[in-house]
Amino acid sequence: MDSRGYYKLLGVSPDSSQEDIKKAFRKLSMQYHPDKNPDNKEAEEHFKEINEAYSVISDPERRQQYDNPGIPGFNFQSFGFGGAMGDYFNRVVPNFQRQRRRNMPRKGRDLMYIIDVPISEFILGGKEEFSVEFDDMCNSCSGKGYKSSKTCPNCDGSGMIVHVQSGNGMHMQTSSPCGACRGSGEIGTEGCPECNGLGHVKAKRDYVIDIAPGSRDGDVMKQDGLGGIGMNGGPPGDLVVKLRMRMPRAEDLSEEQKEILVDLFV
């Protein structure tokens, strides 16, 4: 079958309306229903394929993915292959897609903080030094928590578990992330000593930022590339700082400073 195999199975065209698809499905499901074809394995298999096709192209989101196989999340089962070939695509190709996504470069974590700045620096400008502590990705294991792994035996490396439900002569197939590997398709065999298997480590950074004269309370400053470590060669995250005005205590001001403040704000 070509990439429009599901439409052919239901005897409709790719531009058919949802109502036409529904009518075609009802007609075929009655024709090939196991109750009307007892001991007919061929009819039973065709009935399953019809249900599979309808479950995809009757759902607007899944139909869009099926019609546009280049977009992320496309299920290669949508090519309409059945039997062993369908099992192969359903197991191997999603695993390849998932593996490719895992290996794609990812931007590091953005760090967002609020810092207190004296009112004088809002007016005259200045520099603020501060330190932050945060959980950053372990660079040694790229955040996985392990240095070596094996294919998850529970999902055969696909990261998904397929569930088949039968009832009233209908067969519905759904999938969900594998609980054993948390959808990654692999299980660690040797923990990362750097992060003790956590996938992240405690990090401490010292920063110095310039406060421009005339800044306002609540201004947000962004420093590109000063955030967390990127994954798989991806760029680091950003540092985002919100300025919060720190008012001086009256007892800490000289009479001259008090007069200046009165002239500025009164």
C-alpha positions in Angstrom: 0.0 0.0 0.0 1.0 3.6 -0.5 1.0 6.3 2.1 -2.8 6.6 1.7 -3.4 3.0 2.7 -5.9 3.8 5.4 -8.1 5.7 2.9 -8.0 2.8 0.5 -9.0 0.4 3.3 -12.1 2.3 4.0 -12.8 3.0 0.3 -12.7 6.8 0.6 -10.5 9.6 -0.8 -8.0 11.6 1.2 -10.3 14.7 0.9 -13.4 12.9 2.2 -15.4 14.5 5.0 -15.5 13.0 8.5 -19.1 12.1 7.9 -18.3 10.2 4.7 -15.5 8.3 6.5 -17.8 7.4 9.3 -20.4 6.0 6.9 -17.8 4.0 5.0 -16.5 2.6 8.3 -20.0 1.5 9.5 -20.7 -0.2 6.2 -17.4 -2.1 6.2 -17.5 -3.0 9.9 -20.9 -4.6 9.4 -19.7 -6.5 6.4 -16.5 -7.9 8.0 -17.7 -8.2 11.6 -16.6 -11.4 13.2 -20.1 -12.2 14.3 -21.2 -12.3 10.6 -18.0 -14.2 9.6 -17.5 -16.9 12.1 -14.3 -18.9 11.8 -13.1 -16.6 9.0 -9.6 -15.4 10.0 -9.2 -13.3 6.8 -12.4 -11.4 7.6 -11.3 -11.0 11.2 -7.9 -9.6 10.2 -9.6 -7.2 7.7 -12.0 -6.1 10.4 -9.0 -5.2 12.6 -7.4 -3.3 9.8 -10.6 -1.3 9.2 -10.8 -0.4 12.9 -7.2 0.6 12.9 -7.6 2.8 9.9 -10.8 4.5 11.3 -9.1 5.1 14.7 -6.5 7.2 12.8 -8.3 9.2 10.2 -11.4 9.8 12.3 -9.3 11.7 14.8 -8.5 15.2 13.4 -5.1 15.4 15.0 -4.0 11.9 14.1 -5.4 12.4 10.6 -3.3 15.5 10.2 -0.2 13.6 11.3 -1.1 10.8 8.9 -1.6 13.2 6.0 1.7 15.0 6.7 4.3 12.3 7.5 7.1 14.8 7.8 5.8 16.5 11.0 7.0 15.5 14.4 5.1 12.7 16.1 4.0 10.9 12.9 3.3 7.2 13.5 4.7 5.1 10.7 1.9 2.6 11.3 -0.1 5.1 9.2 1.4 3.7 6.1 -1.2 1.0 6.3 1.1 -2.0 6.5 -0.5 -4.9 8.3 0.7 -8.2 9.8 4.4 -8.7 10.5 5.4 -5.6 8.4 3.0 -3.4 10.4 4.5 -4.8 13.6 8.0 -4.0 12.4 7.1 -0.3 11.6 5.1 0.0 14.8 8.1 -1.2 16.9 11.3 -0.2 15.0 10.5 3.1 13.4 9.0 4.9 16.4 12.0 3.6 18.3 14.2 5.3 15.7 12.2 8.5 16.0 12.4 8.5 19.8 16.1 7.7 19.7 16.6 10.6 17.3 14.7 13.0 19.5 16.7 11.9 22.6 20.0 12.6 20.7 18.9 16.0 19.4 20.6 19.1 20.8 18.6 20.8 23.5 18.9 24.2 25.0 19.9 24.3 28.7 17.8 25.5 31.5 16.9 29.2 31.8 17.7 30.6 35.2 15.2 33.2 36.6 15.9 35.3 39.7 14.8 38.5 41.4 17.5 40.6 42.9 17.2 43.6 45.3 18.9 46.7 44.0 19.4 49.9 46.0 17.5 52.9 44.8 20.7 54.8 44.1 21.7 52.3 41.4 18.3 52.7 39.7 19.0 56.4 39.5 22.8 56.5 38.8 23.5 53.1 37.5 26.0 50.6 38.9 27.0 46.9 39.2 25.4 44.1 41.2 27.2 41.0 42.2 25.2 37.9 43.3 25.6 34.1 43.5 23.1 31.5 42.7 22.8 27.7 43.4 20.7 25.5 41.3 20.3 21.9 40.0 22.1 21.7 36.6 22.2 18.9 34.2 25.0 16.4 34.8 27.4 17.0 31.9 29.1 13.6 32.4 25.9 11.6 31.5 24.0 14.3 29.6 21.3 14.2 32.3 20.4 10.5 31.9 21.7 9.3 35.3 23.7 6.4 33.8 26.8 5.9 31.7 25.7 2.7 29.9 22.4 1.2 29.1 20.5 -1.6 27.5 17.3 -1.8 25.4 14.2 -1.8 27.6 12.8 -5.4 27.6 9.4 -4.2 28.6 8.8 -2.1 25.4 11.5 -3.5 23.2 13.1 -0.1 23.0 10.1 1.7 21.5 9.4 3.6 24.7 5.7 2.9 24.3 3.4 0.0 25.4 0.6 -1.0 23.1 -2.8 -1.9 24.7 -5.5 -3.8 22.8 -9.0 -3.7 24.1 -11.8 -5.9 22.7 -15.5 -5.7 23.4 -18.7 -6.0 21.5 -16.8 -7.2 18.5 -14.6 -4.1 18.4 -10.9 -4.0 18.8 -9.3 -0.8 19.9 -5.6 -0.2 20.1 -4.0 2.5 22.3 -0.5 3.2 23.5 1.1 4.8 26.5 4.6 5.6 27.7 6.5 2.6 29.1 6.6 2.7 32.9 9.8 0.7 33.1 12.0 3.1 31.1 9.7 6.2 31.5 9.4 6.3 27.7 13.1 6.5 27.0 13.4 3.0 25.4 16.5 2.2 27.5 17.4 1.2 31.0 20.6 2.1 32.7 23.1 -0.6 33.5 25.8 1.5 35.1 25.0 4.5 37.2 26.8 7.8 36.6 29.3 8.4 39.5 29.3 12.1 38.9 25.7 12.6 39.8 25.0 9.3 41.6 22.4 8.4 39.1 20.3 11.5 39.6 21.0 13.1 36.2 21.7 16.5 37.8 24.3 18.1 40.0 24.5 21.0 42.3 25.9 24.1 40.6 27.0 27.5 41.9 27.5 30.5 39.7 28.7 34.0 40.4 27.3 36.8 38.3 27.9 40.5 37.8 25.3 42.5 36.0 25.3 46.2 34.9 22.4 48.3 36.1 21.8 51.1 33.6 21.0 54.6 34.9 17.3 55.4 34.9 16.3 51.7 35.3 12.9 51.1 36.8 11.6 48.9 39.6 10.5 45.6 38.0 12.7 45.9 34.9 13.8 42.5 33.5 17.3 41.9 32.2 18.2 38.9 30.0 21.8 37.6 29.7 22.0 35.1 26.8 24.0 31.9 27.4 24.5 32.3 31.1 22.0 29.6 32.1 22.2 25.8 32.5 24.3 23.4 30.4 22.8 22.4 27.0 22.1 18.8 26.3 23.7 16.8 23.4 25.7 19.9 22.3 22.8 22.2 22.5 23.3 25.9 23.5 23.3 26.9 27.2 20.2 28.5 28.7 19.8 32.1 29.6 19.9 34.2 32.8 16.8 36.3 33.4 16.9 38.8 36.2 14.1 40.9 37.5 15.2 44.1 39.4 13.4 44.9 42.7 14.0 48.3 44.3 15.4 48.2 47.8 14.5 51.3 49.7 17.0 52.5 52.3 16.2 52.7 55.9 15.7 56.2 57.3 18.2 55.6 60.1 20.9 54.7 57.6 20.6 58.0 55.7 22.4 61.2 56.4 20.5 64.5 56.5 22.0 65.4 53.1 20.8 62.1 51.5 17.3 62.7 53.0 17.1 66.1 51.4 18.2 64.7 48.1 15.4 62.1 48.2 12.8 64.7 49.2 13.9 66.8 46.2 13.6 63.8 43.9 10.2 62.4 45.0 8.3 65.2 46.6 
